[in-house]
Amino acid sequence: MVRAALTLALALAAALPSSAQTPDGVPVTSELVVAKCGSCHKADEQKRMSRISYRRTTPEGWELTVKRMIGLNHVAIEPAEARAIIKYLSDNHGLAPEEARAVQFEAEHRLVDFTYEADRETAVVCSSCHSIGRVMTQRRNKEEWELLLSMHRGYYPLVDNQPMNDGQGFRRNRALPSEPGPDGRPPDARQPMERIVEHLSKTYPLTSAAWTDWAAARQPAGLAGTWAMSGYIAGKGPVYGVVAITADPQAADTFVTESKYTVAGSGETAVRKGRGVVYGGFQWRGRSAEAGAEPWRETMFVERAQAEITGRWFGGAYDELGADVRLVRIGASPIILGPSTPALKTGTSTAALRIYGANLPARLRADQVSLGQGITVTKIVSSTADGVTLAVEVAATAAPGPRDLLVAGAHRASALTVYDKVDSIRVTPQAGLARVGGAVFPKQVQQFEAIAFHNGPDGQANTKDDWNLGLVSGATWAMEEYAATFGDDDLKFVGALDVSSGLFTPNLDGPNPARTGERNNIGDVWVVASVAADPARGIAAPIRARGHLVVAPPVYVKWSATGVGQ
């Protein structure tokens, strides 16, 4: 009965004439959108379609809408038509770069500790069921925000009075406030959902100066060319390489890619081939894979000048693996990406310091390279357009601290750190998360890293001026019990930690007959990294550090399963 009533209400809302909502709205000029959506979403004389013209969002947001229309309203649509509709709506009813940047973590599927400061009540109510990022990617007029909350109440009636986290539901489930507010004004007697609609309407309106400007100024995605790549893969460290982007003549804003990169610390190389689509003039969504491996999704942000692209490539059952990536268009000038090691100790020498880059001179002279005070380049071991290998000596009296790199006129600030000792190591993440799986649900792994630090100019640990010396090679890993209850035995059941790489793999999902009460293999433990004394590397005594790992149940329902660009 509830679902039938809701379906009728939504159908009536979809059919509302535009003038019944507001005089604003984005006209729909796509014949395909009108043909597939027009039977329910009526258009006025200005081509504004009910509901559709009064909302803007990301490609992922439009994809979820299309899926909902197919699943609930039985819209007959082919995959190619769905892709075309999502592309059109993302381009013409999307977000401006300034609007999308603040919530890019949502599209990149980053596991971040984000606090929504704009309105606590909105954050509590909305993020009880899904991330607040999904809300932040929406732009609607007031009527659309009201209809969205009505849809939630229809499909999930418990949201009206069910307490959310430490707050309340859409409607008040406690006594009416009677005391004046901090400013002395009478108490706000409105229902929580009414206050939330007001906040969302003002904070994320349909019409904004940023969108108006971008809709007029947006350029075609001219990304074909060669790009210098720098990035970071957890557990492996910095990566450097080149990405070739080729336009697909058969599809607008669609590109074929080939990425070749090297892991700086180990020398491991990889080649990835893929394909991407640019939505709204700046939102790259793609997929790429190494030969014989599972593909990674690519979510990146194209800057307005189309000379820089940043974002994340990710994979894994929970999108927990991947690389942070920055691409810079290669022109005529040389580019420095970074060194093979982020730190050099005083009083040492090496004949294998590699500086990665692009457009570097094939015949580089020693006087064309400067690594800063106290570092002497004794020989150019090899030199190619994409990198130079140097023999260098670091004076015993060199002042510790960051150094800029200068190679053939190219510059990279604070790319190398000179240090005299390692003061500490830190395990990252400090709070890790894994999920059991392998029987019914997939596993979520967690990669830990051991990072070396110097205390910096103030000599105090864990302050803002500490110098990051990079991954510690040779760290050994172990787990210890995180004693939360009497007789805690999580260490025996949660999973296994690779002693050399720091990669944690959780145990099987489901009840375990070997565990008391046949409990699941969940729990929490300490993950400990230990580094032996090594005076040559500035490690005077053994050092250890630890991070907290929570091994949780699987995610039984994935609200944000998307395949934009497929």
DORO-16271 format. One record per residue (C-alpha): x, y, z. Coordinates in steps of 0.05 Angstrom, whole numbers, plus 32768, in hexadecimal, padded with zeros to 4 digits. Each point is the difference from the previous one (the first is absolute). Layout:
N
XYZ;...
REM end
This chain:
566
800080008000;803780318013;80297FF07FC1;7FC280087FD4;7FEF80438020;804880177FF8;80027FEC7FB7;7FC180287FF3;801C803C8026;80417FFF7FD9;7FDC7FF97FBE;7FD5803C8011;803E80278015;80237FEE7FBF;7FC580197FD8;7FFB80438024;800780397FCE;804080288008;7FDA803F8015;7FE77FD9803D;80487FF88017;802580427FF1;800F802B7FC4;80497FE87FFE;80167FBE7FE1;80307FE57FCB;7FE07FF37FBC;80077FBA7FE4;801580007FB6;80117FB67FF8;7FCE7FDB7FD5;80167FBF8020;7FF280198047;7FBC801A7FEA;7FEF7FBF7FDD;80147FD3803B;7FEB802D803A;7FC9802B7FE3;7FC67FD1800C;8006800D804B;802880418003;7FD780337FDA;8020803B7FDC;7FE780487FFD;800580317FC7;804880118015;80147FB67FFD;80067FFB804B;7FEF7FB98015;7FE17FF38044;80327FE88034;803A7FF97FCD;8006804A7FF2;80028012804A;803B7FD78015;804B7FFE7FF2;80317FCB8016;803E7FD67FEE;80047FC77FCD;7FF97FCF803A;7FC180248018;7FDF7FFD7FBC;80147FB77FF8;7FDE7FED8041;7FC280267FE9;7FFE7FDB7FBE;80087FBD8024;7FC78012802F;7FD380117FC6;80107FBE7FDF;7FF77FD78040;7FC28022801C;7FDC801D7FC4;80147FCB7FCC;801D80337FCF;80127FDB7FC0;804680177FEE;803D7FE17FDF;804580068021;801A802E7FC9;7FC3802D8009;800B8001804C;804980157FF5;7FEB80377FD0;7FCB801B8030;80318001803A;803380247FD5;7FCD80357FEA;7FE6800C8046;80468003801E;801580327FCC;7FC2802D8002;7FE37FF38045;80417FF38025;802E80268030;803280377FF6;80487FF08012;7FFC802D803E;7FC37FD88018;801D7FBC7FF2;8046800C801D;7FE980038049;7FE07FBB7FFB;80317FDE7FD1;800F7FCD8036;7FBA7FE27FF4;800D7FF17FB7;80467FE7800F;7FE57FCF8034;803280178034;7FFA7FE78047;800680438023;7FEC801A8044;7FD5803A7FE7;7FD8802C802F;7FC780297FE3;800580428024;7FC980287FDC;7FC57FE28026;80057FCA8035;7FB77FEA7FFB;80057FF57FB5;80407FD9800A;7FE27FD38036;7FC07FF07FDB;801C7FF67FBA;80407FDB8011;7FDC7FCD802A;7FF07FDA7FC0;803180197FCC;803C802E7FFC;7FF5804A8006;802980057FC0;7FC47FE77FD9;7FD8803B801A;803880317FEF;80007FEA7FB8;7FB780157FF6;7FE580447FE9;7FB480098003;7FCC80368008;7FD880008040;7FC67FD87FE3;80307FCA7FE9;80217FFB8044;7FBA7FF8801F;7FEE7FCA7FCD;80417FDB800E;7FF17FFE804B;7FB97FE87FEF;801D7FC77FD7;802B7FEC803C;7FC48001802E;7FD77FD67FCF;80347FCA7FF4;801D80008046;7FC88015802F;80297FF2803E;802A803E7FF1;7FC8802B801B;80077FEE8049;803C7FD28006;803B801F8025;803B800C7FD1;80457FF98021;7FFD8030803B;7FC8802A7FE3;7FBA7FF47FE7;7FDB7FED7FC0;7FDC80297FCC;7FCA80118033;800880138049;80047FC58030;800A8028803F;7FDE80388026;7FF480427FDC;803A80308011;7FEB80358032;804080258011;8019803B7FD7;803C7FF57FD5;8047801A800F;7FEE80417FDC;7FC2800A802B;7FCF7FF27FC8;7FC37FD4800C;800C7FB57FF5;7FFA7FE57FBA;7FC17FD48001;80067FE87FB9;80087FB67FF1;80497FEA7FF2;7FEF7FF27FB7;7FE680477FF7;8040801D801B;80297FD17FD5;7FDB80157FC1;800E8049800F;804A7FF1800B;80077FD77FC0;7FD980327FD6;802E80388014;80427FD98001;7FF57FD67FC1;7FD080287FD3;7FF07FEF7FB9;801980437FE5;804580198012;803280317FE4;80347FC97FF9;7FD17FD67FD5;7FE9803B7FD6;804880137FF1;80177FB97FF2;7FC57FF07FD2;8015803C7FD5;804C7FF78004;80077FB47FFB;80317FE97FCB;80017FBE7FDA;802D7FCC8021;804080077FD8;802A7FCF8027;80237FDA7FC8;804B80008009;80377FE7802E;7FFD800C804B;80357FF98036;7FE67FD68039;80128003804A;7FDB7FD98034;80017FD78040;7FEB7FB8800C;7FF87FEB8049;80337FCC8014;802C80107FC3;800C804A8004;800880347FC9;7FF67FED7FB7;801580287FC2;7FF27FF77FB7;7FDC80167FC1;7FB87FFB7FEA;7FEE80037FB6;7FB980197FF4;7FE07FF77FBB;7FBD801B7FEB;7FCC7FCE7FE8;7FE4801C7FBE;7FC17FD68008;7FE980208042;80028046801B;802A800D803E;80187FB77FFF;80497FEC8003;802D7FC37FFD;803B7FFE8030;80427FDC800A;8025800D8041;80487FEA800C;801D800C8045;80377FEB8030;7FFC7FF6804B;803A802D8016;80167FD9803C;80027FBA7FE2;8008800D7FB5;7FC17FD67FF2;7FDF80157FBF;7FB87FFB7FE7;7FD8800D7FC1;7FB6800F8004;7FD080077FC5;7FBC801E8007;7FC9802E7FEA;7FE0803E801E;7FC680307FF5;7FFF80498016;7FBD8018801C;7FEE80498008;804180177FE3;802B7FEC803C;7FEB7FBE8020;802A7FC67FE6;7FE17FBB800B;80257FC47FE4;801C7FBA8008;80457FE47FF4;80247FBF800E;80437FDE7FFC;80027FC27FD3;7FDC7FC68022;7FEC8029803E;7FBF801B801A;7FF180477FE7;8004803E802B;7FCD80387FFB;801B80467FF2;7FDF803D801E;802580407FF1;7FF6804C7FFF;801580267FC2;801780478011;7FE2803A7FD8;8040800B7FD7;80007FB67FEE;804A7FFD8011;7FF97FD88041;7FD57FC58015;7FFD7FE58047;7FDA7FC88021;80007FB78014;80047FBD7FDD;7FE27FC9802B;7FEB7FB88003;7FF37FC88032;7FBE7FE68019;7FF5803F8029;802980307FD4;80367FFE8036;803C7FF67FD2;801D80307FCD;802A803E7FF3;7FFB804A800A;8012801F7FBC;801480437FE3;8009800A7FB5;8022803D7FE2;7FFE800D7FB5;80447FFA7FE0;8013803B7FD6;8043801A7FE8;801F800D8044;80227FCC802D;7FD87FE5803B;80197FE38042;7FD27FCC8020;80287FE9803C;803C7FD8801A;80077FB5800A;8008800C804B;7FE180398027;803980078031;804C7FFD8003;80297FF98040;803A802E8010;80457FE37FF5;7FEA7FCD7FCC;80097FF67FB5;7FDA7FDB7FCA;80097FF27FB6;7FB77FF17FF3;7FD6803D8010;7FCC80037FC9;7FDB80407FEF;7FC17FF17FD9;7FE580337FCF;7FED80107FB8;802180267FC7;80437FFD8024;803F800A7FD5;801E7FBF7FE5;8046801A800E;7FFB80218044;803D80218020;800E7FFF804A;7FFD804C8003;7FB77FFC7FE8;7FEB7FDB803F;7FFA801D8046;7FE67FDA803C;800B80378033;803580128034;802A7FC7801A;7FF17FD07FC6;80357FF97FC9;7FF27FE07FBD;80407FDA7FF1;7FEA7FDE7FBF;7FC77FFA7FCE;7FF97FB47FFE;7FCA80017FC9;7FD080327FE2;7FC17FF77FD6;7FC4802B7FF2;7FD87FDF8038;80367FFF8036;804780098016;80297FD3802E;80338024802C;803B7FF0802C;7FFD802F803B;8023800E8042;7FDE801E803D;802F8026802D;80047FEB8049;7FF580498012;7FC4800A7FD3;7FC780238024;7FC47FD28007;7FC180167FDD;7FDA80017FBD;8024800D7FBE;7FE680197FBD;80137FDC7FC0;801980267FC3;800D7FD97FC0;800B80237FBE;7FD6803B8016;7FC77FD5801B;7FF08009804A;7FDE7FD78036;7FFA801E8046;80107FD8803F;80067FBF7FD8;803A7FE48029;80108002804A;80457FFD8020;7FFF7FE18045;80337FEC8036;7FD57FCF8027;7FBD7FDC8001;7FDA8017803E;7FC27FD47FF9;7FD57FD77FD3;7FB580037FF9;7FCF7FCC7FE9;7FCC80187FCF;7FC67FFE8000;7FFD800B804B;7FBA7FE27FFE;7FF87FCB7FCA;7FC27FDA7FE9;7FF87FBB7FE1;7FC37FD47FF4;7FFB7FB58004;7FE97FDB7FC2;80107FC97FCE;7FC37FD3800A;7FC4802B7FEF;801C80477FFE;8043801A7FE7;80398012802E;80198046800D;804A8002800C;802980368023;804580177FEB;802B801C8039;804080287FF7;803B8012802D;801680487FF5;8041801C801C;80018046801E;803380348017;7FE7802E8037;8010803E7FD6;801880448016;7FDC80028043;801C7FBD8016;7FBB7FE98018;7FDD7FC17FE7;7FBB80027FE0;8000804A7FEF;7FF180237FBE;8049800B7FEF;80147FB68002;80227FE87FC0;7FE37FC37FDD;803A7FD47FEA;7FD67FCE7FD9;7FF27FB58006;802E7FD8802C;801E7FC67FDA;800C7FC18029;7FC8800B8032;7FE27FC1801D;7FB77FFA8011;7FDA7FDD8037;7FBC80028023;7FF28006804A;7FBF7FF88027;7FD7803F800A;7FE37FED8044;7FB880197FFF;7FE07FCA802B;80157FCB8031;801F7FC47FDC;800180257FBE;80157FD07FC8;7FF9802B7FC1;80497FF57FED;7FF37FB67FF2;7FC6800B7FD1;7FFF80437FDC;80327FEF7FC8;804980037FEB;803380377FF8;80387FFA7FCE;803F8008802A;802880227FC9;7FCD802B7FDB;7FCE80158035;7FC47FE87FD9;7FC87FE5802C;7FD17FCC7FE3;7FC27FF1802A;7FE47FBB8010;7FC17FDE7FE5;7FBB801E800A;7FC97FDB8025;7FFD7FDD8044;80407FDC8015;7FF37FBE8026;80468004801D;7FF080418023;7FDA80068041;7FB780097FF0;800F7FF37FB7;800B804A7FF7;801580207FBF;804B800D7FF4;7FFB80498011;802580288035;803880328009;804B7FFA8008;803F80298001;802B7FFF7FC1;8049800A8013;803B80147FD4;80477FF4801A;8041801B7FE2;80447FE68016;8039802F8014;802780167FC3;80328039800D;800F80067FB6;7FB880167FF5;7FFE802B803E;7FD97FCE802A;80277FFE8041;7FD47FCD8025;7FC77FD27FEF;7FBE80267FF4;7FB97FE78001;7FBD80207FF3;7FB97FE77FFC;7FBC800F7FE2;7FBA7FE88011;7FDB7FD07FD1;7FB67FF38003;7FE97FC17FDB;7FB6800A7FF3;7FC67FD97FE0;7FF580067FB5;7FD780397FE3;7FBF7FDB7FF1;7FE180387FD6;802A802D7FD3;7FD980407FF5;8032801F7FD0;800E7FC97FCE;800E80267FC0;801E7FF17FBC;800480457FE0;80237FFC7FBE;7FF47FB67FF4;
REM end
